[in-house]
Amino acid sequence: MREILHIQGGQCGNQIGSKFWEVICDEHGVDPTGRYQGDGSSDLQLERINVYYNEASGGRYVPRAVLMDLEPGTMDSIRSGRYGQIFRPDNFVFGQSGAGNNWAKGHYTEGAELIDSVLDVVRKEAENCDCLQGSSVLVQLQSSTSNISEKSNAKVCHSLGGGTGSGMGTLLISKIREEYPDRMMLTFSVFPSPKVSDTVVEPYNATLSVHQLVENADECMVLDNEALYDICFRTLKLSTPSCKYSYI
């Protein structure tokens, strides 16, 4: 069985990831406590469940996910949410200061101080896989000194507008590329738009991030915020789109 390691970073990446895991849990019949509650009518629910989950003691299924941020707010929201208790507590890695929508803080200062802790969790999850196939940034992993198979990969989910997703997200990608040089790397990156911008420095953050993605990512799945909002307004007829509809 080929496993996928999901890495989510920053407020946007973690909000996307939170909704992603709700969908995956529903598809595999896993309830918010991590227990399988499927009706057994579909063999695929259990046959493929190890792609995204580790089976823990007591028959619980734990998402193979790494959650990172430079401030605790988003992490607290996830942990207090409906599926918050399903994640492994040690896989929440966060700081206290935040990046302040500053790419350099995420990449060179606050993010650089936290990156080793994130990489330790990534290595631990990767070493627990028999045949790691992927990681949400989406990154593929392989090292000649590890027990990861040749077909391993990983995936990362982040935005390019804020400081953590752009600065620390691209730092993580470069570190994984350095440690696992012969594995494919795929990112799911939310690009900012002037029409739905939260801050004036988003274009700078995105520009600095794109350079890093060109250097270190094999594939980049571009999620266009403006296009997603247009879908919400014109197709879904929503007057006030939220994260429930955006990004997903």
URLINPE-V508937 format. One record per pair of residues at least 4 apart in sequence whose C-alpha atoms are under 8 Angstrom apart, sorted by the first residue. I is the first residue (numbers start at 1). J is the second residue. D is the distance in Angstrom with one decimal. If there is no record, write none. Layout:
i=I j=J d=D
i=I j=J d=D
This chain:
i=1 j=48 d=7.8
i=1 j=50 d=7.2
i=1 j=51 d=6.9
i=1 j=130 d=7.4
i=1 j=131 d=6.5
i=2 j=50 d=8.0
i=2 j=51 d=6.0
i=2 j=130 d=7.3
i=2 j=131 d=4.8
i=2 j=132 d=5.4
i=2 j=133 d=5.0
i=2 j=152 d=7.7
i=3 j=50 d=6.5
i=3 j=51 d=4.2
i=3 j=52 d=6.2
i=3 j=129 d=6.5
i=3 j=130 d=7.5
i=3 j=131 d=6.0
i=3 j=132 d=4.5
i=3 j=133 d=5.0
i=3 j=134 d=6.5
i=3 j=152 d=8.0
i=4 j=51 d=5.6
i=4 j=52 d=5.6
i=4 j=64 d=7.3
i=4 j=132 d=5.7
i=4 j=133 d=5.1
i=4 j=134 d=4.0
i=4 j=135 d=5.2
i=4 j=153 d=7.0
i=4 j=154 d=6.1
i=4 j=155 d=7.4
i=5 j=52 d=7.0
i=5 j=64 d=5.4
i=5 j=65 d=6.0
i=5 j=66 d=7.8
i=5 j=125 d=7.4
i=5 j=126 d=7.3
i=5 j=132 d=7.2
i=5 j=133 d=7.8
i=5 j=134 d=5.5
i=5 j=135 d=3.7
i=5 j=136 d=7.3
i=5 j=153 d=7.7
i=5 j=154 d=5.2
i=5 j=155 d=6.3
i=6 j=52 d=7.9
i=6 j=64 d=6.3
i=6 j=65 d=4.6
i=6 j=66 d=6.3
i=6 j=134 d=7.6
i=6 j=135 d=4.3
i=6 j=136 d=4.1
i=6 j=137 d=7.9
i=6 j=138 d=7.1
i=6 j=154 d=6.7
i=6 j=155 d=5.3
i=6 j=156 d=6.2
i=6 j=157 d=7.9
i=7 j=65 d=5.7
i=7 j=66 d=4.7
i=7 j=67 d=6.1
i=7 j=68 d=7.8
i=7 j=135 d=6.0
i=7 j=136 d=4.0
i=7 j=137 d=6.0
i=7 j=138 d=7.2
i=7 j=154 d=7.9
i=7 j=155 d=6.1
i=7 j=156 d=4.6
i=7 j=157 d=6.3
i=8 j=13 d=5.1
i=8 j=14 d=5.4
i=8 j=17 d=6.2
i=8 j=65 d=7.7
i=8 j=66 d=6.4
i=8 j=67 d=5.2
i=8 j=68 d=6.4
i=8 j=136 d=5.1
i=8 j=137 d=6.5
i=8 j=156 d=5.7
i=8 j=157 d=4.8
i=8 j=158 d=6.3
i=9 j=13 d=4.9
i=9 j=14 d=5.8
i=9 j=67 d=6.1
i=9 j=68 d=4.8
i=9 j=69 d=5.6
i=9 j=137 d=7.7
i=9 j=156 d=7.6
i=9 j=157 d=6.4
i=9 j=158 d=5.4
i=9 j=164 d=6.9
i=9 j=165 d=5.4
i=9 j=168 d=8.0
i=9 j=169 d=6.4
i=10 j=14 d=6.0
i=10 j=68 d=6.5
i=10 j=69 d=4.8
i=10 j=70 d=7.2
i=10 j=158 d=6.5
i=10 j=159 d=7.5
i=10 j=162 d=7.7
i=10 j=163 d=7.9
i=10 j=164 d=5.0
i=10 j=165 d=4.7
i=10 j=169 d=8.0
i=11 j=15 d=6.1
i=11 j=69 d=7.1
i=11 j=74 d=5.9
i=11 j=164 d=7.9
i=11 j=165 d=7.6
i=12 j=16 d=6.2
i=12 j=158 d=6.3
i=12 j=159 d=6.0
i=12 j=165 d=7.5
i=13 j=17 d=6.0
i=13 j=157 d=5.1
i=13 j=158 d=4.2
i=13 j=159 d=6.2
i=13 j=165 d=6.9
i=14 j=18 d=5.9
i=14 j=67 d=6.9
i=14 j=68 d=7.9
i=14 j=74 d=7.2
i=14 j=75 d=8.0
i=14 j=157 d=7.9
i=14 j=158 d=7.8
i=15 j=19 d=6.6
i=15 j=74 d=7.9
i=15 j=243 d=7.0
i=16 j=20 d=6.1
i=16 j=157 d=7.7
i=16 j=243 d=7.5
i=16 j=247 d=6.5
i=16 j=248 d=6.9
i=17 j=21 d=6.1
i=17 j=136 d=7.4
i=17 j=157 d=7.3
i=18 j=22 d=6.5
i=18 j=78 d=6.9
i=19 j=23 d=6.4
i=19 j=244 d=7.4
i=19 j=248 d=7.7
i=20 j=24 d=6.3
i=20 j=248 d=7.9
i=21 j=25 d=5.9
i=21 j=63 d=8.0
i=22 j=26 d=6.2
i=22 j=83 d=7.2
i=23 j=27 d=6.2
i=24 j=28 d=6.2
i=25 j=29 d=5.9
i=25 j=30 d=4.8
i=25 j=31 d=6.6
i=25 j=32 d=8.0
i=26 j=30 d=6.2
i=26 j=31 d=7.5
i=27 j=45 d=7.1
i=28 j=36 d=7.7
i=28 j=38 d=7.1
i=28 j=45 d=4.6
i=28 j=46 d=7.0
i=28 j=49 d=6.5
i=29 j=36 d=5.6
i=29 j=37 d=5.2
i=29 j=38 d=4.2
i=29 j=39 d=7.8
i=29 j=45 d=6.8
i=30 j=34 d=5.7
i=30 j=35 d=5.4
i=30 j=36 d=4.5
i=30 j=37 d=5.7
i=30 j=38 d=7.0
i=30 j=61 d=7.5
i=31 j=35 d=5.6
i=31 j=36 d=6.4
i=31 j=37 d=6.3
i=32 j=82 d=6.4
i=32 j=83 d=4.8
i=32 j=84 d=7.7
i=32 j=85 d=7.1
i=32 j=86 d=6.1
i=33 j=60 d=7.6
i=33 j=83 d=7.4
i=33 j=85 d=6.5
i=33 j=86 d=5.6
i=34 j=60 d=4.9
i=34 j=61 d=4.8
i=34 j=62 d=6.2
i=34 j=86 d=5.5
i=35 j=59 d=6.6
i=35 j=60 d=4.9
i=35 j=61 d=6.2
i=36 j=59 d=8.0
i=36 j=60 d=7.4
i=36 j=61 d=7.5
i=38 j=45 d=7.5
i=40 j=45 d=7.8
i=42 j=46 d=8.0
i=43 j=47 d=5.9
i=44 j=48 d=5.7
i=44 j=49 d=7.8
i=45 j=49 d=6.0
i=46 j=50 d=7.8
i=49 j=53 d=6.1
i=50 j=54 d=6.1
i=50 j=55 d=7.5
i=52 j=63 d=5.9
i=52 j=64 d=5.6
i=53 j=61 d=5.7
i=53 j=62 d=5.3
i=53 j=63 d=4.5
i=53 j=64 d=5.2
i=54 j=61 d=5.7
i=54 j=62 d=5.2
i=54 j=63 d=6.3
i=54 j=64 d=6.2
i=55 j=59 d=6.5
i=55 j=60 d=5.9
i=55 j=61 d=4.6
i=55 j=62 d=6.3
i=56 j=60 d=5.2
i=56 j=61 d=5.9
i=56 j=62 d=6.7
i=61 j=86 d=7.8
i=62 j=86 d=6.0
i=62 j=87 d=5.9
i=62 j=88 d=6.6
i=63 j=86 d=7.1
i=63 j=87 d=5.9
i=63 j=88 d=7.5
i=64 j=125 d=7.0
i=65 j=87 d=7.4
i=65 j=91 d=7.1
i=66 j=91 d=5.2
i=66 j=92 d=6.5
i=66 j=93 d=7.7
i=66 j=118 d=7.7
i=66 j=121 d=7.0
i=66 j=122 d=6.9
i=67 j=75 d=7.9
i=67 j=91 d=6.1
i=67 j=92 d=5.0
i=67 j=93 d=6.1
i=68 j=92 d=6.1
i=68 j=93 d=4.8
i=68 j=94 d=5.4
i=68 j=118 d=7.1
i=69 j=74 d=7.7
i=69 j=75 d=7.6
i=69 j=93 d=6.7
i=69 j=94 d=4.7
i=69 j=95 d=6.6
i=69 j=98 d=7.7
i=69 j=164 d=6.5
i=70 j=94 d=5.1
i=70 j=95 d=4.3
i=70 j=96 d=6.1
i=70 j=97 d=6.3
i=70 j=98 d=4.5
i=70 j=99 d=6.4
i=70 j=106 d=7.9
i=70 j=110 d=7.3
i=70 j=111 d=7.0
i=70 j=164 d=6.5
i=71 j=75 d=7.9
i=71 j=94 d=5.9
i=71 j=95 d=5.0
i=71 j=96 d=4.6
i=71 j=97 d=5.8
i=71 j=98 d=4.7
i=72 j=76 d=6.1
i=72 j=94 d=6.1
i=72 j=95 d=6.6
i=72 j=96 d=6.2
i=73 j=77 d=6.4
i=74 j=78 d=6.3
i=75 j=79 d=6.2
i=75 j=92 d=7.3
i=75 j=94 d=7.8
i=76 j=80 d=6.1
i=77 j=81 d=6.1
i=78 j=83 d=7.5
i=78 j=84 d=5.2
i=79 j=83 d=7.4
i=79 j=84 d=3.8
i=79 j=85 d=6.2
i=80 j=84 d=5.6
i=80 j=85 d=7.9
i=83 j=87 d=7.9
i=87 j=91 d=7.4
i=88 j=92 d=7.6
i=90 j=121 d=7.9
i=91 j=121 d=6.3
i=93 j=114 d=8.0
i=93 j=117 d=7.0
i=93 j=118 d=6.3
i=94 j=114 d=7.5
i=95 j=110 d=7.9
i=95 j=114 d=7.1
i=97 j=110 d=7.6
i=98 j=110 d=7.6
i=98 j=164 d=7.6
i=99 j=103 d=7.4
i=99 j=105 d=5.4
i=99 j=106 d=5.6
i=99 j=110 d=7.0
i=99 j=111 d=7.9
i=99 j=162 d=8.0
i=99 j=163 d=5.0
i=99 j=164 d=5.8
i=100 j=105 d=7.8
i=100 j=162 d=7.8
i=100 j=163 d=6.2
i=101 j=161 d=7.5
i=101 j=162 d=4.6
i=101 j=163 d=4.0
i=101 j=164 d=7.3
i=101 j=199 d=7.7
i=101 j=201 d=7.3
i=101 j=202 d=7.7
i=101 j=205 d=8.0
i=102 j=106 d=6.7
i=102 j=162 d=6.9
i=102 j=163 d=4.5
i=102 j=164 d=7.9
i=102 j=167 d=7.6
i=102 j=201 d=7.7
i=102 j=205 d=7.1
i=103 j=107 d=6.1
i=103 j=162 d=7.2
i=103 j=163 d=4.5
i=103 j=164 d=7.1
i=103 j=166 d=6.1
i=103 j=167 d=4.4
i=103 j=168 d=7.7
i=103 j=205 d=5.3
i=103 j=208 d=7.6
i=104 j=108 d=5.4
i=104 j=109 d=7.0
i=104 j=163 d=7.6
i=104 j=167 d=6.2
i=105 j=109 d=4.9
i=105 j=110 d=5.5
i=105 j=111 d=6.4
i=105 j=163 d=6.9
i=105 j=164 d=8.0
i=105 j=167 d=7.0
i=106 j=110 d=5.7
i=106 j=111 d=4.3
i=106 j=112 d=7.1
i=106 j=163 d=5.4
i=106 j=164 d=5.0
i=106 j=165 d=7.8
i=106 j=166 d=7.3
i=106 j=167 d=4.2
i=106 j=168 d=4.4
i=106 j=169 d=7.9
i=107 j=111 d=5.4
i=107 j=112 d=6.0
i=107 j=164 d=7.9
i=107 j=166 d=8.0
i=107 j=167 d=4.2
i=107 j=168 d=4.7
i=107 j=169 d=7.9
i=107 j=170 d=7.3
i=107 j=171 d=5.6
i=108 j=112 d=5.3
i=108 j=167 d=7.9
i=109 j=113 d=6.3
i=110 j=114 d=6.7
i=111 j=115 d=6.0
i=111 j=164 d=7.2
i=111 j=167 d=7.4
i=111 j=168 d=5.1
i=111 j=171 d=7.9
i=112 j=116 d=7.7
i=112 j=168 d=7.3
i=112 j=171 d=7.7
i=114 j=118 d=6.7
i=115 j=119 d=6.2
i=115 j=168 d=7.7
i=115 j=171 d=7.9
i=115 j=172 d=6.8
i=116 j=120 d=6.1
i=117 j=121 d=6.6
i=118 j=122 d=6.3
i=119 j=123 d=6.0
i=119 j=172 d=7.8
i=119 j=176 d=7.9
i=120 j=124 d=6.2
i=121 j=125 d=6.2
i=122 j=126 d=6.0
i=123 j=127 d=6.0
i=124 j=128 d=6.4
i=125 j=129 d=6.8
i=126 j=132 d=6.6
i=126 j=141 d=7.9
i=126 j=148 d=6.8
i=127 j=146 d=7.1
i=127 j=147 d=6.2
i=127 j=148 d=6.5
i=129 j=148 d=6.9
i=130 j=147 d=7.7
i=130 j=148 d=6.7
i=130 j=149 d=7.2
i=131 j=148 d=6.0
i=131 j=149 d=5.1
i=131 j=150 d=7.9
i=131 j=151 d=6.8
i=131 j=152 d=5.9
i=132 j=140 d=8.0
i=132 j=141 d=7.4
i=132 j=148 d=6.3
i=132 j=149 d=6.7
i=132 j=151 d=6.9
i=132 j=152 d=4.1
i=132 j=153 d=5.8
i=132 j=154 d=7.4
i=133 j=140 d=6.8
i=133 j=141 d=8.0
i=133 j=151 d=5.9
i=133 j=152 d=4.1
i=133 j=153 d=4.4
i=133 j=154 d=6.6
i=134 j=138 d=6.8
i=134 j=139 d=6.2
i=134 j=140 d=5.0
i=134 j=141 d=7.3
i=134 j=152 d=6.1
i=134 j=153 d=3.5
i=134 j=154 d=3.4
i=134 j=155 d=5.5
i=135 j=139 d=4.9
i=135 j=140 d=6.1
i=135 j=141 d=8.0
i=135 j=153 d=6.0
i=135 j=154 d=2.5
i=135 j=155 d=2.8
i=135 j=156 d=5.9
i=136 j=154 d=7.4
i=136 j=155 d=4.0
i=136 j=156 d=3.1
i=136 j=157 d=4.0
i=136 j=158 d=7.7
i=136 j=187 d=7.2
i=136 j=188 d=7.0
i=137 j=154 d=8.0
i=137 j=155 d=4.9
i=137 j=156 d=1.7
i=137 j=157 d=4.0
i=137 j=158 d=5.9
i=137 j=169 d=6.9
i=137 j=173 d=7.2
i=137 j=186 d=6.8
i=137 j=187 d=4.3
i=137 j=188 d=5.8
i=137 j=189 d=7.3
i=138 j=154 d=5.2
i=138 j=155 d=2.0
i=138 j=156 d=3.6
i=138 j=157 d=6.4
i=138 j=185 d=6.2
i=138 j=186 d=4.3
i=138 j=187 d=4.2
i=138 j=188 d=6.3
i=139 j=153 d=5.6
i=139 j=154 d=3.5
i=139 j=155 d=3.9
i=139 j=156 d=5.9
i=139 j=173 d=7.4
i=139 j=176 d=7.8
i=139 j=183 d=8.0
i=139 j=184 d=6.6
i=139 j=185 d=3.9
i=139 j=186 d=4.9
i=139 j=187 d=6.5
i=139 j=217 d=8.0
i=140 j=152 d=5.8
i=140 j=153 d=2.5
i=140 j=154 d=3.7
i=140 j=155 d=6.6
i=140 j=183 d=5.1
i=140 j=184 d=4.8
i=140 j=185 d=4.8
i=140 j=186 d=7.1
i=141 j=148 d=7.6
i=141 j=152 d=5.3
i=141 j=153 d=4.3
i=141 j=154 d=5.7
i=141 j=176 d=7.3
i=141 j=180 d=5.4
i=141 j=181 d=8.0
i=141 j=182 d=7.8
i=141 j=183 d=5.1
i=141 j=184 d=7.2
i=141 j=185 d=7.7
i=142 j=146 d=7.4
i=142 j=148 d=5.9
i=142 j=149 d=6.9
i=142 j=150 d=6.4
i=142 j=151 d=7.8
i=142 j=152 d=5.8
i=142 j=153 d=7.1
i=142 j=180 d=4.8
i=142 j=181 d=7.2
i=142 j=182 d=6.4
i=142 j=183 d=5.4
i=143 j=147 d=7.9
i=143 j=148 d=6.9
i=143 j=179 d=6.9
i=143 j=180 d=5.0
i=143 j=181 d=7.4
i=143 j=182 d=7.6
i=148 j=152 d=6.3
i=151 j=183 d=8.0
i=152 j=183 d=7.0
i=153 j=183 d=6.3
i=153 j=184 d=6.3
i=153 j=185 d=7.0
i=154 j=185 d=6.9
i=154 j=186 d=7.5
i=155 j=185 d=7.2
i=155 j=186 d=6.0
i=155 j=187 d=6.2
i=155 j=188 d=7.8
i=156 j=186 d=7.3
i=156 j=187 d=5.3
i=156 j=188 d=6.4
i=157 j=187 d=6.3
i=157 j=188 d=5.0
i=157 j=189 d=6.3
i=158 j=165 d=4.8
i=158 j=166 d=7.1
i=158 j=169 d=6.6
i=158 j=187 d=7.9
i=158 j=188 d=6.5
i=158 j=189 d=5.3
i=158 j=190 d=6.4
i=159 j=165 d=5.0
i=159 j=166 d=6.0
i=159 j=189 d=5.2
i=159 j=190 d=4.3
i=159 j=191 d=6.3
i=159 j=192 d=7.8
i=160 j=165 d=6.0
i=160 j=166 d=4.4
i=160 j=189 d=6.6
i=160 j=190 d=6.0
i=160 j=191 d=5.5
i=160 j=192 d=6.7
i=160 j=202 d=7.4
i=160 j=205 d=6.1
i=160 j=206 d=4.7
i=160 j=209 d=6.4
i=161 j=165 d=7.5
i=161 j=166 d=6.4
i=161 j=190 d=7.8
i=161 j=191 d=6.6
i=161 j=192 d=5.4
i=161 j=201 d=7.7
i=161 j=202 d=4.4
i=161 j=203 d=7.0
i=161 j=205 d=5.7
i=161 j=206 d=5.7
i=162 j=166 d=6.0
i=162 j=202 d=6.5
i=162 j=205 d=6.9
i=163 j=167 d=5.4
i=163 j=168 d=7.3
i=163 j=205 d=7.0
i=164 j=168 d=5.0
i=164 j=169 d=6.4
i=165 j=169 d=4.7
i=165 j=170 d=7.6
i=166 j=170 d=5.9
i=166 j=205 d=6.3
i=166 j=206 d=6.9
i=166 j=209 d=5.7
i=167 j=171 d=6.3
i=167 j=205 d=7.4
i=167 j=209 d=6.9
i=168 j=172 d=6.1
i=169 j=173 d=6.4
i=170 j=174 d=6.2
i=170 j=209 d=6.4
i=170 j=212 d=6.1
i=170 j=213 d=6.9
i=171 j=175 d=6.2
i=172 j=176 d=6.1
i=173 j=177 d=6.1
i=173 j=216 d=6.8
i=173 j=217 d=7.5
i=174 j=178 d=6.1
i=174 j=212 d=7.6
i=174 j=216 d=6.0
i=175 j=179 d=6.2
i=176 j=180 d=5.8
i=176 j=181 d=7.7
i=177 j=181 d=5.0
i=177 j=182 d=7.9
i=177 j=183 d=7.6
i=177 j=185 d=7.7
i=177 j=216 d=6.5
i=184 j=217 d=7.6
i=184 j=218 d=5.9
i=185 j=216 d=7.5
i=185 j=217 d=5.0
i=185 j=218 d=5.1
i=185 j=219 d=6.4
i=186 j=217 d=6.0
i=186 j=218 d=5.9
i=186 j=219 d=4.6
i=186 j=220 d=5.6
i=186 j=221 d=7.4
i=187 j=217 d=7.0
i=187 j=219 d=6.4
i=187 j=220 d=4.8
i=187 j=221 d=5.9
i=188 j=220 d=6.0
i=188 j=221 d=4.7
i=188 j=222 d=6.3
i=188 j=223 d=7.1
i=189 j=220 d=6.9
i=189 j=221 d=6.1
i=189 j=222 d=5.4
i=189 j=223 d=5.9
i=190 j=222 d=6.2
i=190 j=223 d=4.5
i=190 j=224 d=6.1
i=190 j=225 d=6.6
i=190 j=247 d=7.5
i=191 j=206 d=7.0
i=191 j=222 d=6.8
i=191 j=223 d=6.0
i=191 j=224 d=5.3
i=191 j=225 d=6.1
i=192 j=196 d=7.4
i=192 j=197 d=6.5
i=192 j=202 d=6.5
i=192 j=203 d=7.2
i=192 j=206 d=7.3
i=192 j=224 d=7.0
i=192 j=225 d=5.9
i=192 j=226 d=7.5
i=193 j=197 d=5.7
i=193 j=224 d=7.6
i=193 j=225 d=6.2
i=193 j=226 d=5.7
i=195 j=226 d=6.7
i=196 j=225 d=7.2
i=196 j=226 d=6.6
i=197 j=202 d=7.3
i=198 j=202 d=7.8
i=201 j=205 d=6.4
i=202 j=206 d=6.1
i=203 j=207 d=6.1
i=204 j=208 d=6.2
i=205 j=209 d=6.1
i=206 j=210 d=6.1
i=207 j=211 d=6.7
i=208 j=212 d=6.9
i=209 j=213 d=6.2
i=210 j=214 d=6.1
i=211 j=215 d=6.4
i=212 j=216 d=6.1
i=212 j=217 d=7.9
i=213 j=217 d=5.0
i=213 j=220 d=7.5
i=214 j=218 d=7.9
i=223 j=228 d=7.9
i=223 j=247 d=7.0
i=224 j=228 d=6.3
i=225 j=229 d=6.2
i=225 j=246 d=7.6
i=225 j=247 d=7.2
i=226 j=230 d=6.2
i=227 j=231 d=6.3
i=228 j=232 d=6.3
i=228 j=246 d=6.2
i=228 j=247 d=6.7
i=229 j=233 d=6.2
i=229 j=241 d=7.1
i=229 j=246 d=6.8
i=230 j=234 d=5.7
i=230 j=235 d=7.6
i=231 j=235 d=5.1
i=231 j=236 d=6.4
i=232 j=236 d=4.8
i=232 j=237 d=6.1
i=232 j=238 d=5.5
i=232 j=241 d=6.3
i=232 j=245 d=7.2
i=232 j=246 d=7.6
i=233 j=237 d=4.7
i=233 j=238 d=5.1
i=233 j=239 d=6.4
i=233 j=241 d=7.7
i=234 j=238 d=7.8
i=241 j=245 d=6.3
i=241 j=246 d=6.7
i=242 j=246 d=5.9
i=243 j=247 d=6.9
i=244 j=248 d=7.5
